[in-house]
């Protein structure tokens, strides 16, 4: 059985990464109206891909696994959430996307103010 992470990395149900390092977004992602986030990452570091830029940040954070690092990250996340909360919706996602995420949000008991 195959599953896909949010970044589209193929993983089997036992948590093992696809041996071919095959990175791809499923057709369901594209059909759900996901934005174009740039080139598809490969198994090699590439600054043009969102995945590898985030992975670099993640690995640098792990070097400083201190409370200071998490305090700064929490502060930055709160500032970002405050900033985007005040912006209006610029586009509406497709109906299947909205139905799916409304269901996921209900199951997770997410606040309605998303």
N, C-alpha and C positions, 0 to 999 in steps of 0.2 A: 504494500500500500504506500502510495507516494503522497506527501504533503508539501506545501509551499510556505515558506516564511513570508513575512510582509515585504521583504526585499526581493522575493522571487527565487531564492536559492532553494534548489530541490533537495529535500530531506526525506528519508523514509521514516516510517512511524517509530522505528527503534532509535531515531535520533542521529543516524549516520548520514553524513553528507554524501551526495551523489559522487561516485568515484571519478567521474569525468569532469568534476568542477564545472558543471554545466549551469550557467546562470541565465535564467530567463523568467519573464513574467508570463503567467498563464494568460490565455485568451480571455479568461474571466476578468482579469485586472483591466485589460484594455477595454472590454465591453462595459465595465463598470464606470468608465469615464475617468480613469486614473490619468493624472497629468503626465506629460513627457518629462521625465527627470534625467534625460541625457542618455549617454551610451550605456549599453548593457555591460556590467562588469565581468571581467574574466577572473581567473584564479591568480592574476598578477596585479600588483599595485599599479593604479592608474589614476592620476589626479583629475582626469576629466569625468570620472564617475562619482556619483553621489555616495555609493556604497563605500568606495575606498577612502574618500575624504572623511566620512563618518568613522570608518574603521581606524584611521589615523588618530582622530580625536579620541576615540575609545581607548586605544592602546596607550596614548600619552597620559590620559587620565589614570589608567591603571598603574602607571609608574609612580604616581603620587596618590596612593590609596589612603589619604588622610582625611580627617574631618573637614579640614579647610577646603579641600577639593569638592566635597559634597555640599558644603555650605554655599560655595560660589556657584555650583551648578544649580542648586535649588533656587538661589536668588535670580539667576539668569532665566531659569524656566518660568518663574513667577512673573518676571518682567515681560517675557515674551507672551505669555498667556494674557496678561493685562493689555498689552499692545494690540493683539489680534482680536480680543473680545470687543473692542470698540469699533472694529471695522465691519462694514456691511458685507453680506454675501455677494460676491461678484458674479457668480454663476451658480446654477442649480445642477446638481448631479442627476444622472439618469434615474428613472423610477426604480429599476431593479436595484441599483446601488443604494438608494434611499431606503427601500424596503428592507434590504439585507442589514444595513447599518442601524436602522431603527430597531430591528430585532436583536442585534448584537448588544446595542446600548441598553435595551430593556433587560436582557439577561444579566448584563454586568451591573445593572442598577446605576447607570451613568445619569448625571443630572440632565434635566430637560434643556438646560440653557446652553447646550453645545452649539 
